[in-house]
Amino acid sequence: MTSWNTMKTRITASVRTTNRMNALLSESMLSRRRAAQNPEGEATGAEAGEPRKEKPKNDWKFFHTNFNMERAQKIIEDCIEERLLWDRFSRNYDSWRALQLAEGLAAEIRDRVKKLNHRRHRIVCLLSIVEKQNQGVYQRMCHLMDEKRDNFTQLVFERPTYFMIVVLYLVYKD
């Protein structure tokens, strides 16, 4: 019975993570579609009486100074090393602790990358911990991204008893 509860917890966490990622990406695509349908000069009936919010102007200099994935990669490495330095999880795999570590570490990475001040981007961090049991790991993800504005980075961290796979997305939201 205990193994089924553990498996059910893993499946639930995986489904929640996938649903959150899909919701964030669809919300981003929906806002882009609305922006394309409503040109800047036109106001719909609901917006006619309200003052328009002024959007920040597109400045490519902003992207060059603020869009550095090498810094995000370094933050991911530092977070993992700091957490595993004092955490006993670095020695052997434990499914319950893996779930807690994945949730906490993903939130910590996301919060630290937010401090880089990516104002125009939504930050999504997916972290998976997979136990090694004499098998390989093959992970595949499909997504639509704007190659000029969206970006991602990934890191595979390997220990004797588990793999840790981190994927960090920056999705443009304007």
C-alpha positions as CSV (number, residue, x, y, z in Angstrom):
1,M,0.0,0.0,0.0
2,T,2.9,2.4,0.8
3,S,4.4,2.0,-2.6
4,W,1.1,2.8,-4.4
5,N,0.7,6.0,-2.3
6,T,4.2,7.0,-3.2
7,M,3.6,6.3,-6.9
8,K,0.3,8.2,-6.7
9,T,2.1,11.2,-5.2
10,R,4.6,11.2,-8.0
11,I,2.0,10.9,-10.6
12,T,0.0,13.8,-9.0
13,A,3.1,16.0,-8.8
14,S,3.9,15.2,-12.5
15,V,0.4,16.0,-13.6
16,R,0.3,19.3,-11.6
17,T,3.6,20.4,-13.1
18,T,2.5,19.6,-16.6
19,N,-0.8,21.4,-16.2
20,R,0.9,24.5,-14.7
21,M,3.3,24.6,-17.7
22,N,0.5,24.2,-20.2
23,A,-1.6,26.9,-18.5
24,L,1.3,29.4,-18.4
25,L,2.2,28.8,-22.1
26,S,-1.5,29.0,-23.2
27,E,-2.0,32.2,-21.2
28,S,1.1,33.7,-22.9
29,M,-0.2,32.7,-26.3
30,L,-3.7,34.0,-25.6
31,S,-2.3,37.5,-24.6
32,R,-0.3,37.6,-27.8
33,R,-3.4,36.7,-29.9
34,R,-5.4,39.4,-28.2
35,A,-2.6,41.9,-28.8
36,A,-2.6,40.9,-32.5
37,Q,-6.4,41.3,-32.8
38,N,-6.6,44.7,-31.1
39,P,-4.3,47.2,-32.8
40,E,-2.8,49.9,-30.6
41,G,-5.1,52.7,-31.9
42,E,-8.4,50.9,-31.5
43,A,-10.3,50.5,-28.3
44,T,-13.1,48.0,-27.8
45,G,-16.4,48.8,-26.0
46,A,-15.1,47.8,-22.5
47,E,-12.0,49.8,-22.9
48,A,-13.6,52.9,-24.5
49,G,-14.2,54.7,-21.2
50,E,-11.0,53.5,-19.4
51,P,-7.6,55.1,-19.9
52,R,-5.2,52.8,-21.8
53,K,-2.3,51.4,-19.9
54,E,0.9,52.5,-21.5
55,K,3.1,49.6,-22.5
56,P,6.9,49.9,-22.2
57,K,8.4,50.5,-25.6
58,N,10.3,47.7,-27.3
59,D,13.9,48.4,-26.9
60,W,16.4,45.9,-28.2
61,K,19.1,47.3,-25.9
62,F,16.9,46.1,-23.0
63,F,17.1,42.5,-24.3
64,H,20.9,42.6,-24.7
65,T,21.5,43.9,-21.2
66,N,18.8,41.8,-19.4
67,F,18.6,38.6,-21.4
68,N,21.6,36.6,-20.2
69,M,21.0,32.8,-20.0
70,E,24.6,32.2,-18.9
71,R,23.7,33.9,-15.6
72,A,20.6,31.8,-15.3
73,Q,22.6,28.7,-15.9
74,K,25.1,29.7,-13.2
75,I,22.2,30.4,-10.8
76,I,20.8,26.9,-11.4
77,E,24.2,25.3,-10.7
78,D,24.7,27.4,-7.6
79,C,21.3,26.6,-6.2
80,I,21.8,22.9,-6.7
81,E,25.2,22.8,-5.2
82,E,24.2,24.9,-2.1
83,R,21.1,22.7,-1.5
84,L,23.0,19.4,-1.8
85,L,25.9,20.7,0.3
86,W,23.8,20.6,3.5
87,D,21.1,18.2,2.5
88,R,21.5,14.5,3.1
89,F,19.7,13.7,-0.2
90,S,23.0,14.0,-2.0
91,R,24.0,10.5,-0.8
92,N,21.0,8.2,-1.8
93,Y,17.7,8.5,-3.5
94,D,14.5,8.7,-1.4
95,S,11.2,9.2,-3.2
96,W,9.5,11.3,-0.6
97,R,12.5,13.6,-0.1
98,A,12.9,13.8,-3.9
99,L,9.4,15.3,-4.2
100,Q,10.1,17.8,-1.5
101,L,13.5,18.7,-2.9
102,A,12.1,19.1,-6.4
103,E,9.4,21.5,-5.3
104,G,11.6,23.6,-3.0
105,L,14.5,23.7,-5.4
106,A,12.4,24.7,-8.4
107,A,10.8,27.5,-6.4
108,E,14.2,28.7,-5.2
109,I,15.7,28.7,-8.7
110,R,12.6,30.6,-10.1
111,D,12.9,33.2,-7.3
112,R,16.6,33.8,-7.8
113,V,16.1,34.2,-11.6
114,K,13.3,36.6,-10.9
115,K,15.9,38.8,-9.2
116,L,17.7,39.2,-12.5
117,N,14.8,41.6,-13.3
118,H,13.3,39.9,-16.4
119,R,10.3,42.2,-16.3
120,R,8.8,41.2,-19.6
121,H,9.2,37.5,-19.2
122,R,7.4,34.8,-17.3
123,I,9.8,32.4,-15.6
124,V,8.9,28.7,-15.6
125,C,11.2,26.1,-13.9
126,L,10.7,22.4,-14.4
127,L,12.8,20.1,-12.2
128,S,12.7,16.3,-12.3
129,I,14.5,13.9,-10.1
130,V,14.8,10.4,-11.5
131,E,16.2,7.4,-9.6
132,K,18.9,5.3,-11.3
133,Q,18.1,1.7,-11.4
134,N,20.4,0.4,-14.2
135,Q,18.6,2.2,-16.9
136,G,19.0,5.3,-19.0
137,V,16.8,8.4,-19.1
138,Y,15.2,9.8,-22.2
139,Q,13.3,13.0,-21.8
140,R,11.6,14.9,-24.6
141,M,9.6,18.1,-24.6
142,C,7.8,19.9,-27.4
143,H,6.9,23.6,-27.2
144,L,6.3,26.6,-29.4
145,M,8.7,29.4,-28.8
146,D,9.4,32.8,-30.4
147,E,13.1,32.5,-31.2
148,K,13.8,36.2,-30.8
149,R,12.0,36.8,-27.4
150,D,11.7,33.4,-25.6
151,N,14.5,31.3,-24.4
152,F,15.4,28.4,-22.2
153,T,18.3,26.6,-20.6
154,Q,18.7,23.1,-19.2
155,L,21.0,21.3,-16.9
156,V,21.4,17.6,-16.1
157,F,23.0,16.9,-12.7
158,E,24.1,13.4,-12.1
159,R,24.8,11.6,-8.9
160,P,25.5,7.9,-8.3
161,T,21.9,7.1,-7.3
162,Y,19.8,9.7,-9.3
163,F,19.6,12.2,-12.1
164,M,18.3,15.8,-11.7
165,I,17.0,17.4,-14.8
166,V,16.3,21.2,-14.7
167,V,14.7,23.1,-17.6
168,L,14.2,26.9,-17.1
169,Y,12.0,28.8,-19.6
170,L,11.7,32.6,-20.1
171,V,8.5,33.2,-22.0
172,Y,7.8,36.7,-23.3
173,K,4.5,38.0,-22.0
174,D,3.9,41.3,-23.7
